[in-house]
Amino acid sequence: MGKLNKHSIIKSLEEEDKNKPIDDKTELDLDSTEKRTSLLYTISDRPPVHLTILFAFQQALLPLSSSLAISFIVADVVCAGNNEDIKTKLLSSTLLMNGVTTLLMVTVGIRLPLFQSAASDYIVPLLVMASLNPDQCNPSIVRK
């Protein structure tokens, strides 16, 4: 017996459907592979509007939390953890640039519906640099 893979299974299912007699109960508008999937929605289906709005809200909240976390970590590393004005400006500029880069990506770029967010790759080097001098945010220590 040969190796089973996705293409051979689909081909055998299509051959089974060709050999079946067509009666009134057979749905002719659906593909046989779509009938056998356990997915809630296929690629050509549209979810209801209320679910679409819920999913859009979920997708809007996910990047907001990562942008918030990155902004607060950067503010702590640059000794602005207690300064609310700097943290506010840092977060607002991060969210503004997220929107600008996403808009450019969707309209001018390669037009993939992707969300461009703040890069968390630079957090680890910032934390390492902060750990080299743990007293950098302490104003009572005089630096030479």
N, C-alpha and C positions, 0 to 999 in steps of 0.2 A: 504494500500500500504506500502510496506517495505521501510526501510531506503535506500537512494541512496548513494552509495559510488563508488569509482573508479573501484573496481573489478566488481561490479554488472553492471556498465555501459559498461565496456569492454566486459563482458560476453554477454550482450544483443546485442551489436554490432556484436560480432562474430556469434551469432545465426541468426541475420538478414542476414549476408553474406552467411551463409550456406544455407539459404532458397532461395537466389537469384539464378536465372538460370545463367549459365556461357555462355557468348557469346564472340565474337571476340574482343570486346572493353574492356573487363575486363582485368586489369593488374594482372597477377598471381604472380609476383615477389614481390609485396609490401603487407605488412600486412594491414588489414583494419584500424587499429588504427593509422598507419603511414600516411594513406591517409587523415585522418581527423585532423591531427595536424596542428597548425599554425606556427610551427617552420620552420626556414629557412633551417637548416640542422638537420638531424636526427643523431642518435648515430653511424650509419654505413656510413654516408656520409663524404667525405673529401672536405673541401673548396679549391678553386683554390690557386695556389702557391703564387700569388701576394697578396691575402688576408691573407694567412698564414704568410707571411713575415711581413705584416703590423701589424697583431695581436701580433706576437713575439716581434716586436719593441715596441709596446704599453706595453706589459708585462715586458719588460726590463726597460722602463722609470719609471714605477710606483714605484718599490722599490728603485730606485735611488733617487727619491725625498724624500722619508721617511728617507733614510740613511743620506742624506745631511742635512735634518732638525735636526735629532737627533744629528749628529756630531756638528753642529753649536750651538745647545742649550747646549750640554755638555761643549763645549769650552767656552761659556760665563759663565757658572756656575763655572768653575775651573779657572776663571780669565785669560783666554787665548783668549779673544775675539779680541784683537788687534794684536795678534801674528799669522801671516799667516803660518809660518812654523809648528806650533803645530796644527793649524786647518787642514792643508794639510795632515800631518801625521795621524791625527785622522780620517779623512775621508778615506784616502787610506787604513788604517788598518781595518776600518769598512767594506769597500767594499771587501777587500781581505778575511776577515773572513766570509762575506756573501757567497762568492764563494766557500770557503773551506767547510763550513758547508752544503751548498746545494749539493755539489759534494758528500760528505760523506753520506748525507741523500738518495741520488738517487742511489748510488752504494752499500754501505755497510749497510745502515739503513733499514728502512721498505720499501724502494723503491717506495715511493709515489713521484710523480712529483711536489714537493712543493718547494717554494723558502724560504730559511731561511734568515731572516733579523735581523737587530739590534732590540732589544726589547725596545719598548717605555714605558714599565712599570716602568722603573727606573727614568724616567724624572721627575715625580711628586715628589718623595722623594728628588731628587737633587734640585729642585726648592724650596722646603720647607726648606731644609738646607741652601740654599743661602739666603732665606728671613729672617732667624734667625739673621744673621749678615750682614746687607746690606752694611757695609763699608769694607768688607773683601777684595775687589778688589781695594780699595783706598790706594795707597802707601804713601800718605802724612800723614795718621793717624798712630801714633806710638802705637804699641800693647804692653801691659805689660805682 
